[in-house]
Amino acid sequence: MKWFFANFLFDIWNAGLTAGLMLGVMLILRPVLCKLLTAQQRAWLGMLGWYGTGFAPMFGLLGWLHILPVTFRDLITPRTGISSCDIPAYLPENYKGAGEYAVALPGGRAVWVEFSDGIVIALALLWIGVVVALTLWLTRRSNQLKALGRQGQLLADDDPLLFRSLSRRPEDKPVGVRLCRGLPTSFVYQDGEKINGKRYNMIYLQEELSPQRRVLVLRHEWNHIRLHHSWMKCWASALLILFWWNPILWVAYYFFCRDLEMACDEKTLDDLTGSEERKQYAQTLVELAAGKMLWDVPLAFGECDAIPRVKAVVAWREPKEWVKNAKWCAFALVFLFFVGGPQNIPYLPQELVQYWQQEAVEVEVPGDWTPAERWMKVDQDGFVTLLAKDTQGIWHEQMYIYRTRDRGFRGSDSWYTLSEPPDLTGFQQGLW
């Protein structure tokens, strides 16, 4: 229990490394993915990195979908914790104080690193300090934007603007709209306000917009809610705070937010009828999109790169049915590539050998014979085979299995006498 918190942090940092590898490869593949997938499909794919690695039960659940011969997880997992569905354990998960530990690389190679209590404590304090600072900053900014939005005029449910813009369904959660003066951009907040005892998703619109612009911007923000973008961005923001030390995630977050906006653009264009409305939508983007990145919780109309969004809007055409089907097939293949847990690799053989060398493991032998030679072999499934040749030249064998939960060993209580000399291929001498 003494080092429970240190091992807990190593688990979080392992998840951050996994998310960085997954989202980093998606960034490398982005030019291809932009041609194969829709923006909404890219956003859901990005959630494999943000949600699939940040929520361990989901990571384990997705690990069972091992359909393709080789998956991304097969390639990046050098070892796991308790089961094959665990998040890859690059950093040690069994810190027990100062000493040498194996840092595992994606290819399975072990790099031995000296850890001291001082280094671990310093890293933990630095991580906690930045997490707290980012959380406070984000909370303060969010509260400021909410306070600014609440000053606006709340539109009635029967307001003509809402009827023209929102296509409500019976199962939809209540949505409130406020017209606000002085907003830097229109934005949406999930569960933003409690009105008359009900929790409302809120859309805050710039009052300075013309009536025609209000309709288009309101449709855009409404589609953010319909596409569940609010919780997606909130989750990604939370994981970005936890994994702040990984620069790949900051870049991935930027493009993830761009995909959310472009997905909403696609949905809005699909809802509009006629080329004139779509032309007006593109003009609205040009006029209102400031090209600024909002690192806060809200999803804003003017957020994130006006130029690529305008180009996508201008080039947008109603996709044919076969194109839609082809994109879904491509999405399914890419999705299956990024899920699927690896084969059970709960340890590194080199790490076990080092463990036996460092810990000077004592193995009991029967009192009727004395070992003259000692041999050990570790295989890929976590089994340790011990061989002993006694002073009479007779060979004996005992089996152990490395138990990942407590980083200990479990074996039979008995030695077995072999009828003939064993094959010593793969064994190392004098390690116990």
C-alpha positions as CSV (number, residue, x, y, z in Angstrom):
1,M,0.0,0.0,0.0
2,K,3.0,2.3,0.6
3,W,3.5,2.8,-3.1
4,F,-0.1,2.5,-4.3
5,F,-0.3,6.1,-5.4
6,A,3.0,5.8,-7.4
7,N,1.7,2.7,-9.2
8,F,-1.6,4.5,-9.8
9,L,0.2,7.3,-11.5
10,F,2.2,4.9,-13.6
11,D,-1.2,3.4,-14.8
12,I,-2.4,6.9,-15.8
13,W,0.9,7.7,-17.6
14,N,0.7,4.3,-19.4
15,A,-2.8,5.3,-20.6
16,G,-1.4,8.7,-21.7
17,L,1.3,7.0,-23.7
18,T,-1.2,4.6,-25.3
19,A,-3.5,7.5,-26.2
20,G,-0.5,9.4,-27.7
21,L,0.5,6.4,-29.9
22,M,-3.0,5.8,-31.1
23,L,-3.9,9.4,-31.8
24,G,-0.4,10.1,-33.2
25,V,-0.8,7.4,-35.8
26,M,-4.2,8.8,-36.7
27,L,-2.5,12.2,-37.2
28,I,0.0,10.5,-39.6
29,L,-2.9,8.8,-41.4
30,R,-5.0,12.0,-41.4
31,P,-4.5,12.9,-45.1
32,V,-5.8,9.4,-46.1
33,L,-8.6,9.4,-43.5
34,C,-9.8,12.8,-44.7
35,K,-10.4,11.2,-48.1
36,L,-11.9,7.9,-46.8
37,L,-14.0,9.1,-44.0
38,T,-16.5,11.8,-43.2
39,A,-15.7,14.3,-40.5
40,Q,-18.1,12.7,-38.1
41,Q,-16.5,9.3,-38.7
42,R,-13.1,10.8,-38.0
43,A,-14.5,12.3,-34.7
44,W,-15.8,8.9,-33.6
45,L,-12.5,7.3,-34.5
46,G,-10.7,10.0,-32.5
47,M,-12.8,9.0,-29.5
48,L,-11.1,5.6,-29.6
49,G,-8.0,7.5,-28.4
50,W,-9.7,9.9,-26.0
51,Y,-12.4,7.6,-24.5
52,G,-11.1,4.2,-25.4
53,T,-7.8,4.7,-23.6
54,G,-9.0,7.1,-20.8
55,F,-11.8,4.7,-19.6
56,A,-10.2,1.3,-18.8
57,P,-13.4,-0.8,-18.9
58,M,-14.0,0.5,-22.4
59,F,-10.4,-0.3,-23.4
60,G,-10.9,-3.8,-22.1
61,L,-14.3,-4.2,-23.8
62,L,-12.9,-3.1,-27.2
63,G,-10.0,-5.5,-26.7
64,W,-12.3,-8.4,-27.4
65,L,-13.0,-7.3,-31.0
66,H,-9.9,-8.9,-32.4
67,I,-11.2,-9.7,-35.9
68,L,-8.4,-8.6,-38.2
69,P,-5.2,-10.7,-38.3
70,V,-3.1,-7.9,-36.9
71,T,-4.4,-4.9,-34.9
72,F,-2.7,-1.7,-33.8
73,R,-2.7,-2.9,-30.2
74,D,-0.8,-6.0,-31.3
75,L,1.9,-3.7,-32.6
76,I,2.3,-1.3,-29.6
77,T,1.8,-3.6,-26.6
78,P,5.0,-4.9,-25.1
79,R,3.3,-6.2,-21.9
80,T,0.1,-5.8,-20.0
81,G,-0.9,-5.7,-16.4
82,I,-3.4,-8.3,-15.2
83,S,-5.0,-9.5,-18.5
84,S,-4.5,-9.2,-22.2
85,C,-7.2,-6.4,-22.3
86,D,-5.3,-4.1,-19.9
87,I,-3.8,-0.9,-21.2
88,P,-0.2,-1.5,-22.3
89,A,2.3,-1.3,-19.5
90,Y,5.3,0.7,-20.8
91,L,6.2,2.0,-17.4
92,P,6.5,-0.4,-14.5
93,E,3.3,-1.2,-12.6
94,N,5.1,-2.7,-9.6
95,Y,7.1,0.1,-8.1
96,K,8.3,-0.9,-4.6
97,G,10.9,1.7,-3.9
98,A,14.2,2.8,-5.3
99,G,15.7,0.4,-7.8
100,E,16.1,-0.6,-11.4
101,Y,13.0,-1.2,-13.4
102,A,12.2,-2.2,-17.0
103,V,10.7,0.4,-19.2
104,A,9.1,-1.5,-22.1
105,L,9.1,-0.1,-25.7
106,P,6.3,-0.9,-28.2
107,G,8.5,-3.5,-30.0
108,G,9.0,-5.5,-26.8
109,R,12.5,-4.3,-26.0
110,A,13.2,-3.6,-22.3
111,V,15.2,-0.5,-21.3
112,W,16.4,-0.6,-17.7
113,V,16.0,2.7,-15.8
114,E,17.0,3.6,-12.3
115,F,14.1,5.0,-10.3
116,S,14.5,6.7,-6.9
117,D,11.8,7.7,-4.5
118,G,12.8,11.4,-4.9
119,I,12.3,11.3,-8.7
120,V,9.0,9.5,-8.4
121,I,7.7,12.0,-5.8
122,A,8.9,15.0,-7.8
123,L,7.2,13.8,-11.0
124,A,4.0,13.1,-9.1
125,L,4.0,16.6,-7.6
126,L,4.7,18.2,-10.9
127,W,1.9,16.2,-12.6
128,I,-0.6,17.0,-9.8
129,G,0.3,20.7,-9.8
130,V,-0.2,21.1,-13.6
131,V,-3.5,19.1,-13.5
132,V,-4.8,21.3,-10.7
133,A,-3.7,24.5,-12.4
134,L,-5.3,23.5,-15.8
135,T,-8.5,22.5,-14.0
136,L,-8.8,25.8,-12.2
137,W,-8.1,27.7,-15.3
138,L,-10.6,25.8,-17.4
139,T,-13.2,26.0,-14.7
140,R,-12.7,29.8,-14.4
141,R,-12.9,30.3,-18.1
142,S,-16.0,28.2,-18.4
143,N,-17.7,30.0,-15.5
144,Q,-16.9,33.4,-17.2
145,L,-18.4,32.3,-20.5
146,K,-21.5,30.9,-18.7
147,A,-22.0,34.1,-16.8
148,L,-21.7,36.1,-20.0
149,G,-24.2,33.9,-21.7
150,R,-26.7,34.0,-18.9
151,Q,-27.0,37.8,-19.3
152,G,-28.7,37.2,-22.6
153,Q,-32.4,37.2,-23.4
154,L,-34.0,33.8,-23.1
155,L,-36.2,33.0,-26.1
156,A,-39.6,31.5,-25.5
157,D,-40.2,27.9,-26.7
158,D,-42.7,29.3,-29.4
159,D,-40.3,31.9,-30.7
160,P,-40.3,31.8,-34.6
161,L,-36.5,31.5,-34.7
162,L,-36.6,28.2,-32.8
163,F,-39.4,26.9,-35.1
164,R,-37.4,27.8,-38.2
165,S,-34.1,26.3,-36.9
166,L,-34.7,23.4,-34.6
167,S,-36.2,20.0,-35.7
168,R,-37.1,18.7,-32.3
169,R,-37.9,15.1,-31.5
170,P,-39.9,13.8,-28.5
171,E,-36.8,12.1,-26.9
172,D,-34.7,15.3,-27.2
173,K,-33.5,16.9,-24.0
174,P,-34.9,20.5,-23.5
175,V,-32.9,23.1,-25.3
176,G,-32.8,26.8,-24.4
177,V,-31.6,29.6,-26.6
178,R,-30.4,33.0,-25.4
179,L,-29.6,36.1,-27.5
180,C,-26.5,37.7,-25.9
181,R,-24.9,41.0,-26.7
182,G,-21.1,41.2,-26.8
183,L,-20.3,37.5,-27.2
184,P,-17.0,36.8,-29.0
185,T,-18.7,33.9,-30.7
186,S,-21.9,31.8,-30.5
187,F,-21.5,28.6,-28.6
188,V,-23.3,25.7,-27.0
189,Y,-23.2,24.3,-23.4
190,Q,-24.5,20.8,-22.5
191,D,-26.6,21.0,-19.4
192,G,-25.8,24.7,-19.3
193,E,-28.6,26.0,-17.1
194,K,-31.4,24.8,-14.8
195,I,-34.7,26.6,-15.7
196,N,-37.9,25.9,-13.9
197,G,-36.5,22.8,-12.3
198,K,-35.3,21.3,-15.6
199,R,-31.7,21.0,-16.8
200,Y,-31.4,22.5,-20.3
201,N,-28.8,22.3,-23.0
202,M,-28.1,25.9,-23.8
203,I,-27.3,27.7,-27.0
204,Y,-25.9,31.2,-26.7
205,L,-26.3,33.3,-29.9
206,Q,-24.7,36.7,-30.7
207,E,-27.4,39.3,-30.7
208,E,-25.6,41.3,-33.4
209,L,-26.3,38.6,-36.0
210,S,-28.8,39.3,-38.7
211,P,-32.0,37.2,-38.7
212,Q,-30.8,35.1,-41.6
213,R,-27.4,34.5,-39.9
214,R,-29.1,33.6,-36.6
215,V,-31.0,30.8,-38.3
216,L,-27.8,29.3,-39.8
217,V,-25.7,29.6,-36.7
218,L,-28.5,28.2,-34.5
219,R,-28.8,25.2,-36.8
220,H,-25.1,24.6,-36.5
221,E,-25.1,24.7,-32.7
222,W,-28.2,22.6,-32.6
223,N,-26.5,19.9,-34.6
224,H,-23.6,19.9,-32.1
225,I,-26.2,18.8,-29.6
226,R,-27.8,16.2,-31.9
227,L,-24.4,14.7,-32.8
228,H,-23.4,14.4,-29.1
229,H,-20.3,16.6,-29.6
230,S,-20.6,18.3,-26.2
231,W,-19.8,15.2,-24.1
232,M,-17.1,14.2,-26.7
233,K,-15.3,17.4,-26.3
234,C,-15.7,17.5,-22.5
235,W,-14.2,14.0,-22.3
236,A,-11.3,14.9,-24.6
237,S,-10.7,18.1,-22.5
238,A,-10.6,16.1,-19.3
239,L,-8.1,13.6,-20.8
240,L,-6.0,16.4,-22.2
241,I,-5.7,17.7,-18.6
242,L,-4.7,14.3,-17.3
243,F,-2.2,13.7,-20.1
244,W,-0.9,17.3,-20.4
245,W,2.7,16.1,-20.6
246,N,2.1,14.4,-23.9
247,P,2.6,16.9,-26.8
248,I,1.0,14.6,-29.3
249,L,-2.3,14.9,-27.6
250,W,-2.3,18.7,-27.8
251,V,-2.0,18.5,-31.6
252,A,-4.5,15.7,-31.7
253,Y,-7.0,17.7,-29.7
254,Y,-6.7,20.6,-32.1
255,F,-7.6,18.4,-35.1
256,F,-10.2,16.6,-33.1
257,C,-12.0,19.9,-32.5
258,R,-11.7,20.8,-36.1
259,D,-13.4,17.4,-37.0
260,L,-16.2,18.2,-34.6
261,E,-16.8,21.6,-36.3
262,M,-16.5,20.1,-39.8
263,A,-18.9,17.3,-38.9
264,C,-21.4,19.9,-37.7
265,D,-20.9,21.8,-41.0
266,E,-21.6,18.6,-43.0
267,K,-24.8,17.9,-41.0
268,T,-26.0,21.5,-41.3
269,L,-25.4,21.5,-45.1
270,D,-27.3,18.2,-45.4
271,D,-30.2,19.8,-43.5
272,L,-30.3,22.9,-45.7
273,T,-32.5,22.9,-48.8
274,G,-31.2,24.7,-51.9
275,S,-27.8,26.0,-53.0
276,E,-28.6,29.6,-52.0
277,E,-28.9,28.6,-48.3
278,R,-25.6,26.7,-48.5
279,K,-23.9,29.7,-50.1
280,Q,-25.2,31.8,-47.3
281,Y,-23.8,29.3,-44.8
282,A,-20.3,29.6,-46.4
283,Q,-20.5,33.4,-46.3
284,T,-21.5,33.2,-42.6
285,L,-18.4,31.1,-41.9
286,V,-16.2,33.6,-43.7
287,E,-17.6,36.5,-41.8
288,L,-17.8,35.0,-38.3
289,A,-15.1,32.3,-38.1
290,A,-12.2,34.0,-36.4
291,G,-9.8,31.1,-36.8
292,K,-9.1,31.0,-33.1
293,M,-8.9,27.9,-31.0
294,L,-11.0,27.8,-27.9
295,W,-9.4,25.4,-25.4
296,D,-12.5,25.8,-23.2
297,V,-15.4,23.4,-22.9
298,P,-17.9,25.2,-25.3
299,L,-18.4,24.2,-28.9
300,A,-18.4,27.5,-30.8
301,F,-19.5,28.4,-34.3
302,G,-16.4,30.6,-34.9
303,E,-13.9,28.2,-33.5
304,C,-11.0,26.5,-35.3
305,D,-9.7,27.2,-38.7
306,A,-12.1,29.0,-41.0
307,I,-10.1,28.3,-44.2
308,P,-10.4,24.5,-44.3
309,R,-14.0,24.6,-43.2
310,V,-15.0,27.1,-45.9
311,K,-13.2,25.0,-48.5
312,A,-15.1,21.9,-47.3
313,V,-18.4,23.8,-47.4
314,V,-17.8,25.1,-50.9
315,A,-16.8,21.6,-52.2
316,W,-19.7,19.9,-50.4
317,R,-22.0,17.8,-52.6
318,E,-24.8,15.5,-51.6
319,P,-23.0,12.1,-51.4
320,K,-24.4,9.3,-53.4
321,E,-25.6,6.2,-51.6
322,W,-22.7,4.0,-52.8
323,V,-20.2,6.6,-51.6
324,K,-21.9,6.6,-48.1
325,N,-21.7,2.8,-48.0
326,A,-18.0,2.8,-49.1
327,K,-17.1,5.3,-46.4
328,W,-18.9,3.2,-43.7
329,C,-16.9,0.1,-44.9
330,A,-13.7,2.1,-44.7
331,F,-14.6,3.3,-41.2
332,A,-15.3,-0.3,-40.1
333,L,-11.9,-1.5,-41.3
334,V,-10.1,1.4,-39.7
335,F,-12.1,1.0,-36.5
336,L,-11.3,-2.7,-36.3
337,F,-7.6,-2.0,-36.9
338,F,-7.4,0.2,-33.8
339,V,-9.3,-2.2,-31.5
340,G,-8.6,-5.8,-30.6
341,G,-6.5,-6.7,-27.6
342,P,-3.1,-8.4,-28.2
343,Q,-2.2,-11.9,-27.2
344,N,-1.6,-12.4,-23.5
345,I,1.8,-10.9,-22.9
346,P,1.8,-10.1,-19.2
347,Y,5.5,-9.6,-18.8
348,L,8.9,-9.3,-20.5
349,P,11.2,-12.3,-20.3
350,Q,14.2,-10.0,-19.7
351,E,12.3,-8.4,-16.8
352,L,11.7,-11.7,-15.1
353,V,15.3,-12.8,-15.5
354,Q,16.4,-9.5,-14.0
355,Y,13.8,-9.9,-11.2
356,W,15.3,-13.3,-10.2
357,Q,18.8,-11.9,-10.4
358,Q,18.0,-8.9,-8.2
359,E,15.7,-10.5,-5.7
360,A,17.9,-13.6,-5.2
361,V,14.8,-15.8,-5.2
362,E,15.2,-18.7,-2.9
363,V,13.8,-22.0,-4.1
364,E,13.3,-24.9,-1.7
365,V,14.6,-28.3,-2.8
366,P,14.0,-31.7,-1.1
367,G,16.4,-32.7,1.6
368,D,17.4,-35.9,-0.1
369,W,19.4,-34.2,-2.9
370,T,21.6,-31.2,-3.4
371,P,21.7,-29.1,-6.6
372,A,25.0,-29.0,-8.3
373,E,23.8,-27.1,-11.4
374,R,20.9,-24.6,-11.6
375,W,19.2,-23.6,-14.8
376,M,16.2,-21.3,-15.6
377,K,14.1,-20.5,-18.7
378,V,11.3,-17.9,-19.1
379,D,8.9,-18.3,-22.0
380,Q,6.5,-15.8,-23.7
381,D,3.5,-17.0,-21.7
382,G,4.9,-16.2,-18.3
383,F,6.1,-19.6,-17.3
384,V,9.3,-20.1,-15.5
385,T,11.0,-23.5,-15.7
386,L,13.6,-24.4,-13.2
387,L,16.0,-27.3,-13.7
388,A,18.5,-28.7,-11.2
389,K,21.1,-31.4,-11.6
390,D,22.0,-32.9,-8.3
391,T,25.3,-34.2,-7.1
392,Q,24.4,-37.7,-8.4
393,G,23.9,-36.4,-12.0
394,I,20.1,-36.8,-11.8
395,W,17.9,-33.9,-13.3
396,H,14.9,-32.4,-11.5
397,E,12.3,-29.9,-12.8
398,Q,9.8,-27.4,-11.2
399,M,7.4,-25.0,-12.9
400,Y,6.4,-21.5,-11.9
401,I,4.0,-18.9,-13.5
402,Y,4.5,-15.2,-13.2
403,R,1.4,-13.7,-11.6
404,T,0.9,-10.2,-12.9
405,R,-1.6,-9.0,-10.2
406,D,0.9,-8.9,-7.4
407,R,4.1,-9.4,-9.4
408,G,4.8,-12.7,-7.7
409,F,5.2,-16.3,-8.6
410,R,3.0,-19.3,-8.2
411,G,4.3,-22.8,-8.7
412,S,4.0,-26.4,-7.8
413,D,5.3,-27.5,-4.4
414,S,7.0,-30.5,-5.8
415,W,10.0,-31.2,-7.9
416,Y,9.7,-33.8,-10.6
417,T,12.6,-36.2,-11.2
418,L,13.3,-36.5,-15.0
419,S,14.1,-39.9,-16.5
420,E,16.6,-38.4,-18.9
421,P,18.7,-35.2,-19.3
422,P,16.6,-32.3,-20.5
423,D,17.1,-30.1,-23.6
424,L,18.8,-27.0,-22.3
425,T,18.0,-24.8,-25.3
426,G,16.9,-21.4,-24.1
427,F,17.9,-22.0,-20.5
428,Q,20.3,-19.8,-18.5
429,Q,22.5,-21.2,-15.8
430,G,23.0,-20.1,-12.2
431,L,20.0,-17.7,-11.9
432,W,18.4,-19.0,-8.7
